[in-house]
Every structure is written in structure tokens, then in C-alpha cells.
Amino acid sequence: MTHDAPQHDDLPITGDVDPLVDACAEDALSPYLGALSPEEIEDYRRLLAIFITTHPASAPLYDRLRARPPVLSESGEVAREGAGAEGARATLAAPEPADGTFGGRR
């Protein structure tokens, strides 16, 4: 069985690769890497990029994901609104034996 790749010569080919679109396409196409030729993979990658960024169902989701701040790649302390330094490090006092809590949770 052969695959006739659709021709979309009217669609723009951009040299800029959006990491979000690239990650989505990579995830979607990874099961087919051994079954399709490199040309077919590239055709589907291009089709997915156009679909993700222009289709009425996916474009709003794509825009929401692009608007999010980038995920931090390292862990550390993050300042939160309304939390003071003493509040962040406060320790709970040991519960009274008959206070009705389970495991000291309040």
C-alpha cells in the first residue's frame, strides 16, 4: 500500500519551527516513524502544524497554550501573593490527644 501525499503548494512553508507545534507533531507522529517514509512524515508534520494553528477547534487551545508563561526548568522557591516569609515556614503545633483530628491534620 502506498501513500499519495497531499499537495498543498498554496500553503506557506515557514522556516521558523514553533517548539509547541513541533512537540505536538512529534508526539502524534512517533508511532508511525518506522512505517512512513521521511517525506511522508514531513508532509504530516506540516499538515499538523497548519491544523494546530488554524483550525477553529485547535487554534484557540493553541493560543491559550502560547499565552502561558514558560515552565520553569529548575526547582526553587516561588513567591506567592499574600504569603509572608514567616507564614511559609510556620510549623503546626502538635494536636491535643482528644481534639478530633486524624493524624494531626486541621
C-alpha positions in Angstrom: 0.0 0.0 0.0 1.4 3.3 -1.0 0.6 6.8 0.3 0.0 9.7 -2.0 1.0 12.7 -0.1 -1.5 15.6 -0.5 -0.2 18.6 -2.4 -0.6 21.9 -0.6 1.6 24.1 -2.7 -0.6 27.1 -1.8 0.2 26.9 1.9 3.2 28.8 3.2 6.3 27.0 4.4 8.0 28.8 7.2 11.5 28.2 8.4 10.5 29.1 11.9 9.6 26.0 14.0 7.4 26.6 16.9 8.5 24.3 19.8 5.0 23.8 20.9 3.7 22.7 17.5 6.9 20.6 17.0 6.3 18.8 20.3 2.7 18.1 19.4 3.6 16.8 15.9 6.4 14.7 17.3 4.0 13.2 19.9 1.4 12.5 17.2 3.8 11.0 14.6 6.1 9.0 16.9 4.1 5.7 16.5 4.5 6.0 12.7 8.2 6.8 12.3 9.0 3.2 11.3 6.0 2.8 9.0 6.2 6.0 6.9 9.0 7.4 4.8 10.8 10.6 5.9 8.9 12.5 3.1 5.5 11.3 4.4 6.5 12.2 8.0 7.4 15.7 6.9 4.1 16.1 4.9 2.1 15.0 8.0 4.2 17.3 10.3 3.5 20.2 8.0 -0.2 19.3 7.9 -0.4 19.1 11.7 1.4 22.4 12.1 -1.2 24.1 9.8 -4.1 22.3 11.5 -3.0 23.1 15.1 -2.5 26.8 14.3 -5.5 27.4 12.0 -8.4 25.0 12.7 -11.3 26.5 14.6 -11.2 23.7 17.2 -7.5 23.7 17.8 -6.4 27.3 17.3 -8.0 28.7 20.5 -6.3 25.9 22.5 -3.0 26.7 20.8 -3.4 30.4 21.6 -4.1 29.6 25.2 -1.0 27.4 25.5 1.2 30.1 23.8 -0.1 32.7 26.3 1.0 30.7 29.3 4.3 31.6 30.9 7.1 29.1 30.2 7.5 26.2 32.5 10.5 26.6 34.9 13.2 24.1 34.2 14.6 24.2 37.7 13.1 23.9 41.1 13.2 26.5 43.7 11.2 28.8 45.9 8.4 30.8 44.2 7.0 33.9 45.9 3.2 33.7 46.3 0.9 36.6 46.7 -0.2 37.1 50.3 2.3 34.7 51.8 4.9 36.2 54.1 8.2 34.6 55.0 7.0 33.6 58.5 3.8 32.1 57.1 5.7 29.9 54.7 7.9 28.4 57.4 5.3 28.2 60.2 5.0 24.8 61.8 1.9 23.2 63.2 1.7 22.7 66.9 1.2 19.1 67.9 -2.6 18.3 68.3 -4.1 17.6 71.6 -4.9 13.9 72.1 -8.7 14.4 72.1 -9.1 17.2 69.6 -11.0 15.2 67.0 -8.4 15.4 64.2 -7.0 12.5 62.3 -3.2 12.4 62.2 -2.9 15.9 63.5 -4.5 17.4 60.3 -6.5 20.5 60.8 
